Amino acid sequence: MATSSPVRFKSPLHEMVSTTATDFWNDSCSIEELTYAIEHGAVGATSNPTIVGEVLAKELDRWRERIFELIAGNPTWGEDEVTWALFEEIAVRGAELLLPVFEREGGLKGRLSIQTDPRLYRNPTGLVEQARRFAALAPNMQVKIPATRAGIEAIEEATAAGVNVNATVSFTVPQVIAVAEAVERGLRRREEAGADTATMRPVATMMVGRLDDWVEVLAERQGVLLTPGTANWAGIACFKRAYPIFRERGYRTRLLAAAYRHHLHWSQLIGGDVVLTIPAKWQRLFNASDIEVRPRMDEPVPAEIVEELRRLVPDFRRAYEANGLTVDEFDTFGATVRTLRTFVASYHDLAATVRDFMLPNPEVA
């Protein structure tokens, strides 16, 4: 009697997307990196000022001539206008690579997430205006809006306007619940107006690695001695806390894990109906590993780890409990402030790169 051959997969990530409900995105809009990711099953990608700066550093030869064209063709533009035009074009190029995925999946997958100006984190009107502009750049755009107090308001308004949102600068269970509730309000308003929501696929990011980072910063600053490795579970614990809440409440927003620091940020989340946005470096490491691809989302974080974090790190308790933070406290949460500072600084670095094209340093030959 003939026996069937075992199914062969290109890689562990390809096996994950082929055998579980878990999707992955490329955590970059680099053409080279996104091409590799799509070959291994990626169905989305992301961009932000930090990522676009890294793309320019790696692929400057691809964009150098276009930057000069933007400058020459728009003689009244300052560096901000040129920077945002370049930012948009890099995102659109990534969206073009994903368009076949978008068409194959009937608009349910295959989107490029483009981030709103991080300096607008207090300005809901500005966020909505930019979100609507970005959503119109390509049929498969998803727009990142920060999970700040103003951002929660903007997420509802943008959703009601038909924008597929991706909540970013988000680390905690209270933040993603607030995001999901804002999305539901926006979707209901859109439906009541008779508008279509069938292909809207909002996501709420939890930057799991950045919460780990913040726990480590607090432990060192406050002289708290954590068991080695405990901080590596902080983001995972919050993600696994939020996941059943989303399922029980029937939110139409999918959770997304970002900011990778180690393989647990991948292996512990396999099997959930979630998105993992993975940098190219970690994709290659995961694909070269012998880590077993099997569902672990429903496996609880060891109780002693959660208890240690809750007992010794008050900000972990605030991140972990559904009512641990109010919306008014989102902007001052440590991980939020650190990340906003990083994104704003990255934007200024990106503008400085453009400035060097517009005003080359005369002291350098």
Solvent accessible surface area in square Angstrom, and as a share of the most:
residue,aa,sasa,rsa
1,M,235,1.05
2,A,98,0.76
3,T,125,0.73
4,S,109,0.70
5,S,95,0.61
6,P,113,0.71
7,V,113,0.65
8,R,212,0.77
9,F,65,0.27
10,K,134,0.57
11,S,11,0.07
12,P,22,0.14
13,L,0,0.00
14,H,47,0.21
15,E,53,0.24
16,M,0,0.00
17,V,36,0.20
18,S,61,0.39
19,T,82,0.48
20,T,29,0.17
21,A,55,0.43
22,T,0,0.00
23,D,9,0.05
24,F,0,0.00
25,W,16,0.06
26,N,0,0.00
27,D,32,0.16
28,S,9,0.06
29,C,1,0.01
30,S,1,0.01
31,I,25,0.13
32,E,118,0.53
33,E,23,0.10
34,L,0,0.00
35,T,56,0.33
36,Y,34,0.13
37,A,0,0.00
38,I,47,0.24
39,E,92,0.41
40,H,26,0.12
41,G,17,0.16
42,A,2,0.02
43,V,12,0.07
44,G,0,0.00
45,A,0,0.00
46,T,2,0.01
47,S,0,0.00
48,N,13,0.07
49,P,1,0.00
50,T,41,0.24
51,I,12,0.06
52,V,0,0.00
53,G,27,0.26
54,E,88,0.40
55,V,3,0.02
56,L,5,0.02
57,A,85,0.66
58,K,129,0.55
59,E,16,0.07
60,L,48,0.24
61,D,124,0.64
62,R,117,0.43
63,W,4,0.01
64,R,100,0.37
65,E,123,0.55
66,R,82,0.30
67,I,0,0.00
68,F,100,0.42
69,E,80,0.36
70,L,9,0.04
71,I,36,0.18
72,A,82,0.63
73,G,55,0.53
74,N,41,0.21
75,P,117,0.73
76,T,127,0.74
77,W,86,0.30
78,G,33,0.31
79,E,50,0.22
80,D,59,0.30
81,E,85,0.38
82,V,0,0.00
83,T,0,0.00
84,W,32,0.11
85,A,17,0.13
86,L,0,0.00
87,F,2,0.01
88,E,15,0.07
89,E,51,0.23
90,I,2,0.01
91,A,0,0.00
92,V,36,0.21
93,R,91,0.33
94,G,0,0.00
95,A,1,0.01
96,E,100,0.45
97,L,59,0.30
98,L,0,0.00
99,L,55,0.27
100,P,85,0.53
101,V,6,0.04
102,F,30,0.12
103,E,118,0.53
104,R,161,0.59
105,E,52,0.23
106,G,50,0.48
107,G,6,0.05
108,L,71,0.35
109,K,64,0.27
110,G,0,0.00
111,R,17,0.06
112,L,0,0.00
113,S,0,0.00
114,I,0,0.00
115,Q,4,0.02
116,T,1,0.00
117,D,11,0.06
118,P,4,0.02
119,R,91,0.33
120,L,42,0.21
121,Y,62,0.24
122,R,181,0.66
123,N,64,0.33
124,P,34,0.21
125,T,87,0.51
126,G,12,0.11
127,L,0,0.00
128,V,23,0.13
129,E,112,0.50
130,Q,31,0.14
131,A,0,0.00
132,R,140,0.51
133,R,139,0.51
134,F,1,0.00
135,A,31,0.24
136,A,87,0.68
137,L,51,0.25
138,A,18,0.14
139,P,94,0.59
140,N,1,0.01
141,M,5,0.02
142,Q,2,0.01
143,V,0,0.00
144,K,14,0.06
145,I,0,0.00
146,P,5,0.03
147,A,0,0.00
148,T,0,0.00
149,R,131,0.48
150,A,5,0.04
151,G,0,0.00
152,I,11,0.06
153,E,97,0.44
154,A,0,0.00
155,I,0,0.00
156,E,30,0.13
157,E,66,0.30
158,A,0,0.00
159,T,1,0.00
160,A,19,0.15
161,A,36,0.28
162,G,25,0.24
163,V,6,0.03
164,N,11,0.06
165,V,0,0.00
166,N,1,0.00
167,A,0,0.00
168,T,4,0.02
169,V,1,0.01
170,S,0,0.00
171,F,2,0.01
172,T,0,0.00
173,V,0,0.00
174,P,7,0.04
175,Q,0,0.00
176,V,0,0.00
177,I,19,0.10
178,A,15,0.11
179,V,0,0.00
180,A,0,0.00
181,E,62,0.28
182,A,0,0.00
183,V,0,0.00
184,E,18,0.08
185,R,89,0.33
186,G,0,0.00
187,L,3,0.02
188,R,113,0.41
189,R,96,0.35
190,R,52,0.19
191,E,73,0.33
192,E,143,0.64
193,A,86,0.67
194,G,71,0.68
195,A,35,0.27
196,D,93,0.48
197,T,26,0.15
198,A,66,0.51
199,T,53,0.31
200,M,16,0.07
201,R,89,0.33
202,P,4,0.02
203,V,4,0.03
204,A,0,0.00
205,T,6,0.03
206,M,1,0.00
207,M,15,0.07
208,V,2,0.01
209,G,0,0.00
210,R,48,0.18
211,L,0,0.00
212,D,3,0.02
213,D,34,0.18
214,W,21,0.08
215,V,0,0.00
216,E,85,0.38
217,V,49,0.28
218,L,7,0.03
219,A,10,0.08
220,E,147,0.66
221,R,158,0.58
222,Q,95,0.42
223,G,69,0.66
224,V,36,0.20
225,L,166,0.82
226,L,26,0.13
227,T,78,0.45
228,P,130,0.82
229,G,40,0.38
230,T,4,0.02
231,A,9,0.07
232,N,50,0.26
233,W,40,0.14
234,A,0,0.00
235,G,1,0.01
236,I,0,0.00
237,A,3,0.02
238,C,0,0.00
239,F,0,0.00
240,K,23,0.10
241,R,86,0.31
242,A,0,0.00
243,Y,19,0.07
244,P,56,0.35
245,I,26,0.13
246,F,11,0.05
247,R,154,0.56
248,E,141,0.63
249,R,126,0.46
250,G,51,0.49
251,Y,26,0.10
252,R,105,0.38
253,T,6,0.04
254,R,51,0.19
255,L,3,0.02
256,L,1,0.01
257,A,0,0.00
258,A,9,0.07
259,A,12,0.10
260,Y,7,0.03
261,R,93,0.34
262,H,32,0.14
263,H,76,0.34
264,L,36,0.18
265,H,0,0.00
266,W,0,0.00
267,S,3,0.02
268,Q,22,0.10
269,L,0,0.00
270,I,0,0.00
271,G,26,0.25
272,G,1,0.01
273,D,66,0.34
274,V,1,0.00
275,V,1,0.01
276,L,0,0.00
277,T,3,0.01
278,I,0,0.00
279,P,35,0.22
280,A,15,0.12
281,K,130,0.55
282,W,44,0.15
283,Q,0,0.00
284,R,122,0.44
285,L,89,0.44
286,F,3,0.01
287,N,25,0.13
288,A,90,0.70
289,S,37,0.24
290,D,142,0.73
291,I,39,0.20
292,E,109,0.49
293,V,22,0.13
294,R,88,0.32
295,P,87,0.55
296,R,23,0.08
297,M,8,0.03
298,D,128,0.66
299,E,65,0.29
300,P,116,0.73
301,V,14,0.08
302,P,52,0.32
303,A,80,0.62
304,E,123,0.55
305,I,28,0.14
306,V,18,0.11
307,E,89,0.40
308,E,21,0.10
309,L,0,0.00
310,R,72,0.26
311,R,148,0.54
312,L,48,0.24
313,V,2,0.01
314,P,64,0.40
315,D,21,0.11
316,F,0,0.00
317,R,94,0.34
318,R,74,0.27
319,A,0,0.00
320,Y,26,0.10
321,E,42,0.19
322,A,39,0.30
323,N,134,0.69
324,G,23,0.22
325,L,11,0.05
326,T,80,0.46
327,V,57,0.33
328,D,103,0.53
329,E,64,0.29
330,F,2,0.01
331,D,31,0.16
332,T,103,0.60
333,F,0,0.00
334,G,12,0.11
335,A,1,0.01
336,T,0,0.00
337,V,60,0.35
338,R,97,0.35
339,T,1,0.01
340,L,12,0.06
341,R,174,0.64
342,T,53,0.31
343,F,4,0.02
344,V,35,0.20
345,A,52,0.41
346,S,17,0.11
347,Y,1,0.00
348,H,93,0.42
349,D,96,0.50
350,L,2,0.01
351,A,3,0.02
352,A,34,0.26
353,T,47,0.27
354,V,0,0.00
355,R,100,0.36
356,D,89,0.46
357,F,27,0.11
358,M,51,0.23
359,L,131,0.65
360,P,91,0.57
361,N,75,0.38
362,P,131,0.83
363,E,159,0.71
364,V,103,0.59
365,A,149,1.16
